[in-house]
Amino acid sequence: MKSLFFKITLPVLLTLLFPFRLRADVQISEEYQNSGFMGIGASRGETIQKIKGNDSSIDSSQDFSGGMMGLIGGTQSGPKRKIDIIRLQDKKRWILDPAKKTYTEVPLKAQTPKEPNMSHIPVRLKGTSFKIAPSKMRKTIHGFKTRLYNAEFIMKLENTQNKQVSTFKVKLKIWVAPWTLTLRKAHREIEDFNSKYLKATGTGSVGLGAQPLGLEMLKSMTHSSGKALTKGITEFRKKMSEIPGFPIEMESNWYVSLPKQKSQSPAALEGLKSANLPEATKNLLAGLLEAANPNGESPLISMTSSVSSIKLAPLAGKNFQIPQGYRRK
């Protein structure tokens, strides 16, 4: 027995005692779709993200399905594929176009928040609230046994100049798989990479899901200096991390209630109706004009995402290198 005991080395002992601390390469595949804003930019797509420590590769295929895309420049002929490679150690990002065999190189650097100006309204985070509750509904999704959780997040931003308050709300239906060894390891690697990426760039997570898309939509809607919104988004991410398992499927509806602006008046809508424009274009512009003052009763944008597979297996370094034959743009 004594001889056997001393054959158990310290690394082996640590492995037995702390299995979750072992590093693992992860590959996660996901399908998603979003309604777009007023039907503009509605899309569906697939993503495959590979993470190996400080390196990430996202192979995505996106197909715009909104009928209104033709009114603002034409629809795409089929899905558009791109590959996004990030190497945090090199502080660089490469965006590859497989169809043209070209790539763009972008340095990773923290973005300094812009000071408020005429186009950036100074706001403060007035408050947030988050609630989540499990339901009795269960279903199996892509082999994952899940339980439905209903969640709601509300964020209020106050214009510090005129004290007007904008309300942002997201309602979520989240199908959650209980933790397993594989899911915990995958979650840890994804969160670890996103945390390092956030520190390196000052922006939110890269990668998968309706959640990042919705957060980007909120950023574009606020026209603020960004600090208050970042604080609110950080709170949202923190609350989401408390979900007791791995989110496999998520449906989110985003609501926005903004103060009325004088520029969006009934007279402006009446003038648009008499303009010499195609009827479809007038309907589009009228919808956008009215949507500039949403009342928060209908979702501004809806999204769904579904994880189709998660794999833990060693990934070759070539997954995070530019393939031969590509030229720099």
Summary of the structure (lengths in Angstrom):
residues: 329
radius of gyration: 23.0
end to end distance: 65.0
largest distance: 93.9
contacts: 932
relative contact order: 0.18
helix: 29%
strand: 39%
